[in-house]
Amino acid sequence: MRKICFIILTVFAFCCNQKDHKKEQIIFNRIEFVYQLKQYLDEKTWKTFNEKEYDLPLIYFTYSGSYIANPTNAFLQTFESDLVFENSKIKIYKSKSRVDDLPFHMETSITLGDSSNDYNYHSPFMNCSSYEEVHKVIPVVLSTEQWATMVIHEYFHGFQYKHKPFLDFYEKEITYMHEDSLHTIYKSNAWFKASIDKENQLVLNAIHEKDSVNRQSMIRDFFTLRNDRRQKVANELKTDISKYEKCYETIEGTARYVEYALYHLFSTQPDDQLLKSDPSFKSFEKFRHYNIEKDHWLYLTEKTKYFYAIGFNMARLLDKLNIEYKSKLFQQEPTSLEDILKESQKAR
């Protein structure tokens, strides 16, 4: 009887270990998948996105633990961690205790301001909850591939912060006004919202306009409206929002731009082998006939925070005009999508 019990317990322990290993392997595969997407975007959409100097650690949070891809020495000195996976591109550690107690993560974290011993002081980390935890909070996220587009959006913010000229500018000039303050102005002032929505429509019209003369007229009208609105903000609300608006349009618009680029990748790629064993991976098939017109949240100001949409649309307009902008952004402290679009009009 004792022998039988021992055999049953041994088999049970073996099965539990196998189950735990399978769960961990899904985590490793998901993190590898994110790094594959970075490589693709570097090749097809945004050169330098995958360069080592702009890389940042990724912390993957489960309900009870934390897995860290390519952690810094400062992180490893702060959190006792064990190496649990390694290949030629990434090393994944598991911390002995969860990095924090927050139930949800989907953001790039960085500590700014006065000198600090925080592991992420002037050093961005991409923090993401597992697909399972994200789905609990945002039920419309229905698959690993959809979760991955959110991760890449936030990862791109870390890429932005890894450019020292931009980070210095952001820390000294932009942190005084949070992006939510701009959104509050949009929501609270009908005249502001009306102008913003019209500005965005002009950019959208310019993207689709085939006649170059008409397109230039639309762009001029966009800047006229924009200047008038900002002047009214200065007069009535007693604040100059120009640099904040230009910055948030740039950082959020370009992050949305690379996120959108993944929809095109998924529309042409076979299902990824890394995700075949992932029960939350559905299929790239649903992206085969992707149509941006159905995703109003991407490009309409009334369906999202307005600077996300306008920034995203300005990036697409610059593409339409064949104006190089990606190598200029984040390299020089004040350069924005708006600055580059405005400068391009002076030469015409």
Secondary structure by P-SEA (a helix, b strand, c coil): caaaaaaaaaaaaaaaaaaaaaaaaaaaaaaaaaaaaaaaaaacccccccccccbbbbbbbcccbbbbccccaaaaaacccccccccccbbbbbbcccccccccccbbbbbcccccccccccbbbbbbccaaaaaaaccccccaaaaaaaaaaaaaaaaaaccaaaaaaaaaccccccaaaaaaaaaccaaaaaaaaaaaaaaaaaaacccaaaaaaaaaaaaaaaaaaaaaaaacccccaaaaaaaaaaaaaaaaaaaaaaaaaaacccccccccccccccccccccccccccccccccccccaaaaaaaaaaaaaaaaacccccccccccccccaaaaaaaaaaac
